[in-house]
Amino acid sequence: MRRLFGSVRARATLGATLVVAVALVAAGAAVLLSLRSNLIGEAGTQAERSARAVASELAAGTPYDKLSGLDGDDGPVQVLDEHKRLVAASEDLERISGTDSDRVKPQPAATPPGGDDDDPEEAGEALEPGEISGESVFSNGSATIDGQAQDYRFAAVEVETHDRGHLTVYAGSPLAAEHGAVRTALTVMLIGFPLLLGVVAAVTWLVTRRALRPVEGIRREMAAITQSEDLARRVPEPDTHDEIARLASTTNETLAALETSVERQRRFVADASHELRSPIASLRTQLEVAAAHPELLDLDGAVEDTVRLQRLAADLLLLARLDAGERPNDAKVDLAGLAREEAEGRTGVTVDAEPVDVAGSRGQLGRVLANLLDNAQRHARSAVTVHVRREGDRAVVGVADDGDGVPDGDRERIFERFVRLDAARSRDDGGAGLGLAIARDVAVRHGGTLTAGRGPAGGALFELRLPLA
């Protein structure tokens, strides 16, 4: 059973069919009850009309054997006196139920008219001679006339006569039309409802199948992408502009971001391997020379290569942590004091700072300032200037040099990893091209920005903007 209804299509079809089935049963029951009530009401009206016609004749003094309603054509009629004794009945009446008397043949009166000492309230409503009661009492019963048994709706009407006392007229109207109409309606429902449910189920199945067809296409394409590991492929996007189309669009955006991330990771690994190869090869060469000729050992060069290798490894580790989404601390950091600390001991660096506090990691923000200062000193002719100020709700740190500056077309590219604008520059002088990439990543992790522009002295100007603590 679970496997049978394991698909969305099957569950949607079942749910829609059940909802429609419940609605049809409720509507059918309401229709049958309403139809039955209306037909019974019509039968009661007809019975009351017949009873009042007989009562009118009795009020006018018509003898029992001359009453026009006793022929049985419109239904059974009984006339009872105030003692519930049958005094008149329809011709050919063989059996009756549902009235105050089940007798079918009139009985002779036990006492003469006017000799009754019973309480008149027992006879019903107090009426004047010749007056017919305005109220009718209805009941259901059955009767057999001339061998034909039927169900009837009976109406009872009271009348006060001049010479025969208080009488009650019972007249019945057949319920055969009501029974036939209800049976017909029920038969139509029993045949039509299953057919309608079948149509609803089929339409729901087809509509759901068509609506979910793009989802199956997305699933197949995703399975193919997973199997082939080709992130350049994309899932088909339907032209329906609905939720499924938005799902396909979001899936393609996710695949594009994943492809970019994987490509960036591959390029990062390749560039890191290339950058690590040079210091490792240099260090190995020096050690091999030292092993063969100890007197030729360049100890300072070996130490320099080792330090460079250590810094590169530290940069790669920090980038890996940033890519993993490591959240910075929320400690309060004095940017002015941090700028003075990083500038201390550096030649040609001046600091102009006002006290500004931000929230974040002191170590990572110090690394940003150190990288910016290293980059500025590498390209400056003689001077580097650091400004720390407050602008609205932001703290701004500006690092400017008097070098050649950064071309407009390269002011974003320099923040990419392993990018160095001067290709002819040696790696020993220029670094690995990770400093600015690390600085921007740290700035973004702290909710800020890092941009490159033109400084007042014509060189490069790097501005770090961070939210105030």
C-alpha positions in Angstrom: 0.0 0.0 0.0 2.8 2.4 0.9 4.5 1.7 -2.5 1.2 2.1 -4.3 0.7 5.6 -2.9 4.3 6.5 -2.8 4.1 9.0 -5.6 2.8 12.6 -5.4 0.6 11.9 -8.3 -1.1 8.9 -6.6 -1.6 10.8 -3.3 -3.0 13.8 -5.1 -5.4 11.7 -7.1 -6.5 9.8 -4.0 -6.9 13.0 -2.0 -8.9 14.8 -4.7 -11.2 11.7 -5.2 -11.9 11.4 -1.4 -12.7 15.1 -1.1 -15.1 15.0 -4.0 -16.6 11.7 -2.8 -17.3 13.2 0.7 -18.8 16.4 -1.0 -21.0 14.3 -3.3 -22.3 12.1 -0.5 -23.1 15.2 1.6 -24.7 17.0 -1.3 -26.6 13.9 -2.3 -28.0 13.4 1.2 -29.0 17.0 1.3 -30.8 16.8 -2.1 -32.6 13.6 -1.1 -33.8 15.0 2.3 -34.9 18.3 0.6 -36.7 16.4 -2.2 -38.5 14.1 0.3 -39.5 17.0 2.5 -40.9 19.0 -0.4 -42.9 16.0 -1.8 -44.2 15.1 1.7 -45.2 18.8 2.1 -47.1 18.7 -1.2 -48.8 15.5 -0.3 -49.8 17.1 3.1 -51.2 20.1 1.3 -53.3 17.9 -1.0 -54.6 15.9 2.0 -55.5 19.0 3.9 -57.4 20.3 0.8 -59.4 17.1 0.6 -60.1 17.1 4.4 -61.3 20.7 4.3 -63.6 20.0 1.3 -65.3 17.2 3.3 -65.4 19.3 6.4 -67.1 22.1 4.5 -69.8 19.7 3.3 -70.3 18.5 6.9 -70.6 22.0 8.2 -73.2 22.6 5.5 -75.3 19.7 6.9 -74.6 17.2 4.0 -75.5 13.7 5.1 -72.8 11.1 5.4 -73.9 9.1 2.4 -73.9 12.2 0.2 -70.4 13.3 0.9 -68.4 13.7 -2.4 -65.0 12.9 -0.9 -66.0 9.3 0.1 -65.6 7.9 -3.4 -61.9 7.0 -2.7 -60.7 8.6 -5.9 -58.5 11.2 -4.1 -57.5 8.9 -1.3 -58.9 7.5 1.9 -61.3 9.6 4.1 -62.5 9.0 7.6 -65.0 11.0 9.7 -64.8 10.5 13.5 -67.1 11.9 16.1 -66.0 13.4 19.3 -65.7 9.9 20.9 -63.3 8.9 18.1 -66.0 6.6 16.7 -66.0 6.1 12.9 -69.2 7.6 11.4 -68.2 7.8 7.8 -65.4 6.3 5.6 -64.4 6.0 1.9 -65.9 3.3 -0.2 -63.9 0.1 -0.7 -61.6 1.1 2.3 -60.2 -2.3 3.5 -57.4 -1.2 5.9 -56.1 2.0 7.4 -53.4 3.1 9.8 -52.0 6.4 10.9 -55.3 7.9 12.1 -57.2 7.8 15.4 -59.2 4.8 14.3 -58.3 1.7 12.3 -61.9 0.8 11.6 -63.1 0.9 8.0 -66.8 0.6 8.5 -69.0 3.3 10.1 -70.4 2.5 13.7 -73.8 3.6 14.9 -73.8 6.4 17.5 -74.0 5.2 21.1 -75.7 8.4 22.4 -77.9 10.9 20.7 -76.5 14.2 19.6 -76.4 16.7 22.3 -76.7 14.1 25.1 -72.9 14.0 25.7 -71.9 15.3 29.2 -68.1 15.0 28.5 -65.8 18.0 28.9 -65.9 19.8 25.6 -62.1 20.4 25.9 -61.6 16.7 25.3 -63.2 17.0 21.9 -60.6 19.5 20.8 -60.8 23.2 19.9 -64.0 25.0 21.0 -65.8 25.8 17.7 -69.1 27.4 16.9 -71.7 25.3 15.0 -70.8 25.3 11.3 -67.2 26.5 12.0 -64.1 24.6 10.7 -60.8 24.6 12.6 -58.0 26.6 11.1 -55.4 24.2 12.3 -54.5 20.8 10.7 -52.7 17.9 12.2 -50.5 15.8 9.9 -49.4 12.2 10.2 -48.1 9.3 8.0 -49.8 6.0 7.6 -51.0 3.5 5.0 -54.3 2.3 3.6 -55.7 -0.4 1.4 -58.4 0.6 -1.1 -59.9 -1.9 -3.4 -57.0 -4.2 -2.9 -54.3 -1.6 -3.5 -52.1 -0.8 -0.5 -50.2 2.5 -0.4 -48.5 4.9 2.0 -50.4 8.1 2.6 -49.9 11.5 4.2 -52.9 12.2 6.4 -54.4 15.6 7.4 -56.9 15.9 10.3 -59.3 18.8 10.3 -62.0 19.4 13.0 -65.5 20.8 12.3 -68.4 21.7 14.5 -71.8 20.7 13.0 -75.3 21.9 13.8 -76.8 18.5 14.4 -74.0 16.0 14.6 -71.7 17.6 17.1 -67.9 17.8 16.9 -66.4 15.8 14.1 -62.8 15.2 12.9 -62.1 14.5 9.2 -59.1 12.5 8.1 -58.1 12.6 4.5 -55.0 11.0 2.9 -52.9 11.8 -0.1 -50.7 9.1 -1.6 -46.9 9.2 -1.1 -46.2 7.1 -4.2 -44.8 10.1 -6.1 -42.5 10.9 -3.2 -41.2 7.4 -3.0 -40.7 7.1 -6.7 -38.9 10.5 -7.0 -36.6 9.6 -4.1 -35.8 6.2 -5.5 -35.2 7.7 -9.0 -32.8 10.3 -7.5 -31.1 7.7 -5.4 -30.6 5.4 -8.4 -29.2 8.3 -10.5 -26.8 9.1 -7.7 -25.7 5.5 -7.2 -24.9 5.3 -10.9 -23.7 8.8 -11.5 -21.5 9.4 -8.5 -19.1 6.5 -9.2 -18.8 7.6 -12.8 -18.2 11.2 -11.7 -15.5 10.0 -9.2 -13.9 8.1 -11.9 -13.8 11.2 -14.1 -12.4 13.3 -11.2 -9.7 10.6 -10.5 -8.7 10.4 -14.2 -8.6 14.2 -14.7 -6.6 14.6 -11.5 -4.2 11.9 -12.5 -3.6 13.4 -16.0 -3.3 17.0 -14.7 -0.9 16.0 -11.9 1.1 14.0 -14.4 1.4 16.9 -16.7 2.2 19.3 -13.9 4.9 17.0 -12.5 6.5 16.2 -15.8 9.0 19.0 -15.5 9.9 17.8 -12.0 10.7 14.3 -13.4 12.9 16.1 -16.0 14.7 18.0 -13.3 15.2 14.7 -11.3 16.6 12.9 -14.3 19.0 15.7 -15.2 20.2 16.0 -11.6 20.8 12.2 -11.5 22.8 12.5 -14.7 24.8 15.4 -13.3 25.5 13.4 -10.1 26.6 10.4 -12.2 28.7 12.4 -14.7 30.0 15.0 -12.1 29.6 17.5 -14.9 28.6 20.7 -13.1 28.4 22.6 -16.4 25.1 20.9 -17.2 21.8 22.5 -16.3 18.3 21.3 -15.6 15.5 22.2 -18.1 13.4 25.2 -17.1 9.7 25.1 -18.2 8.0 28.2 -19.6 5.1 28.0 -17.1 6.3 30.7 -14.8 5.0 28.8 -11.8 6.6 27.2 -8.7 8.2 24.4 -10.7 9.8 26.9 -13.1 11.1 28.8 -10.1 12.4 25.5 -8.6 14.3 24.8 -11.9 15.7 28.3 -12.0 16.9 28.1 -8.3 18.4 24.7 -9.0 20.3 26.1 -12.0 21.5 29.0 -9.9 22.7 26.5 -7.2 24.5 24.4 -9.8 26.1 27.6 -11.2 27.3 28.6 -7.7 28.5 25.1 -7.0 30.3 25.0 -10.3 32.0 28.3 -9.5 32.9 27.1 -6.1 34.4 23.9 -7.3 36.3 25.6 -10.1 37.6 28.2 -7.6 38.7 25.4 -5.3 40.4 23.6 -8.1 42.2 26.7 -9.2 43.1 27.5 -5.6 44.6 24.0 -5.1 46.5 24.3 -8.4 47.8 27.8 -7.6 48.7 26.8 -4.0 50.6 23.8 -5.2 52.4 26.0 -7.7 53.3 28.6 -5.1 54.5 26.0 -2.6 56.6 24.3 -5.2 59.1 27.2 -5.5 60.1 27.7 -1.8 60.1 23.9 -1.3 62.3 23.4 -4.4 64.7 26.2 -3.3 64.9 24.8 0.2 65.6 21.3 -1.1 68.3 22.6 -3.4 70.1 24.4 -0.6 69.9 21.4 1.7 71.2 19.1 -1.1 74.1 21.5 -1.7 74.8 21.7 2.0 74.8 17.9 2.3 77.4 17.6 -0.5 79.4 20.8 0.3 78.8 22.0 3.9 81.0 25.0 3.3 78.5 26.3 0.6 75.5 26.3 2.9 73.4 29.5 2.5 71.9 29.5 6.0 70.2 32.9 5.6 68.6 31.9 2.3 67.3 28.6 3.9 65.8 30.5 6.8 64.2 33.0 4.4 62.7 30.3 2.3 61.4 28.5 5.4 59.8 31.7 6.7 58.2 32.4 3.3 56.9 28.8 3.3 55.5 29.3 6.8 53.7 32.5 5.8 52.3 30.9 2.7 51.0 28.0 4.8 49.5 30.4 7.3 47.7 32.3 4.5 46.3 29.2 3.0 45.1 28.0 6.4 43.3 31.4 7.1 41.7 31.3 3.6 40.5 27.7 4.3 38.9 28.9 7.6 37.3 31.9 5.9 35.9 29.6 3.2 34.5 27.3 5.8 32.4 30.2 7.2 34.3 30.7 10.5 32.6 33.5 12.4 34.7 36.3 13.9 34.6 37.1 17.6 32.4 40.0 18.8 35.1 41.6 20.9 35.5 45.4 20.8 38.6 46.5 18.8 40.2 49.9 18.9 41.1 50.5 15.2 43.3 53.5 16.0 45.4 51.6 18.5 45.5 48.6 16.2 46.7 50.8 13.2 49.5 52.3 15.4 50.6 48.8 16.5 50.8 47.5 12.9 52.6 50.7 11.7 55.1 50.6 14.5 58.6 49.9 13.2 57.7 50.3 9.5 59.8 52.9 7.6 57.9 55.8 5.9 54.5 55.0 7.5 52.6 57.7 9.2 49.3 57.3 11.1 46.5 59.9 11.5 43.8 58.2 13.6 40.9 59.2 15.8 39.5 56.7 18.4 37.1 54.3 16.7 35.8 51.0 18.0 34.4 48.1 16.0 33.3 44.6 16.9 35.3 41.6 15.6 38.4 39.6 15.8 41.5 41.6 16.7 43.8 39.1 15.2 42.0 39.0 11.8 41.6 42.8 11.6 45.3 43.2 12.5 46.1 40.8 9.6 44.0 43.0 7.3 46.0 46.1 8.3 49.3 44.3 8.0 48.5 43.0 4.5 47.4 46.5 3.4 50.6 48.0 4.8 52.8 45.3 3.2 51.2 46.0 -0.1 51.5 49.8 0.2 55.2 49.6 1.2 55.9 47.3 -1.7 54.6 49.8 -4.2 55.3 53.1 -2.5 58.1 55.4 -3.6 58.7 56.9 -0.2 55.7 57.3 2.0 52.6 55.4 3.2 49.8 57.2 5.1 47.2 55.5 7.3 43.9 57.4 8.2 41.4 56.2 10.7 38.1 58.1 11.0 34.4 57.9 11.6 31.8 58.4 8.9 28.2 58.0 10.1 27.7 54.6 11.4 30.9 53.3 9.8 34.6 53.2 10.8 36.9 54.0 7.8 40.5 53.0 7.6 42.4 54.4 4.6 45.9 53.1 3.5 47.5 55.3 0.8 50.9 55.2 -0.9 52.7 57.5 -3.4 53.4 54.8 -5.9 52.0 54.3 -9.5 48.5 53.3 -8.2 46.2 50.6 -9.6 44.7 50.8 -13.1 41.0 51.2 -13.2 40.4 47.9 -14.9 42.4 46.0 -12.3 40.9 47.5 -9.1 38.6 44.4 -8.6 40.9 41.8 -10.1 43.6 42.5 -7.5 41.4 41.0 -4.8 41.3 37.6 -6.5 43.5 34.9 -5.1 47.1 34.5 -6.5 46.7 37.6 -8.7 49.7 39.8 -9.1 49.7 42.7 -11.6 53.5 42.8 -12.1 54.2 39.5 -13.9 57.9 40.4 -14.3 58.3 40.9 -10.6 60.1 38.1 -8.7 58.2 36.1 -6.2 60.6 36.9 -3.5 59.8 40.6 -3.9 56.1 40.4 -4.7 54.6 37.6 -2.5 52.1 35.0 -3.5 49.2 37.3 -4.3 47.0 36.3 -1.3 47.3 39.3 0.9 44.5 41.4 -0.6 42.3 38.4 -1.1 42.6 37.6 2.6 42.0 41.3 3.5 38.7 41.5 1.6 37.4 38.1 2.8 38.1 39.2 6.4 36.3 42.6 5.8 33.3 40.8 4.3 33.1 38.4 7.3 33.0 41.4 9.6 30.1 43.0 7.7 32.3 45.5 5.9 33.9 46.3 2.6 37.4 46.8 1.1 37.8 48.8 -2.1 40.7 50.1 -4.1 40.9 53.6 -5.5 43.3 56.5 -6.3 45.1 58.2 -3.4 45.7 61.9 -2.9 49.4 61.4 -3.8 48.5 59.7 -7.0 49.2 56.2 -5.7 46.8 53.5 -4.6 44.2 54.1 -1.8 42.6 51.1 0.0 39.6 51.9 2.2 38.3 49.5 4.8 34.8 50.2 6.0 33.4 48.4 9.1 30.2 48.9 11.2 30.8 50.7 14.5 30.6 48.7 17.7 
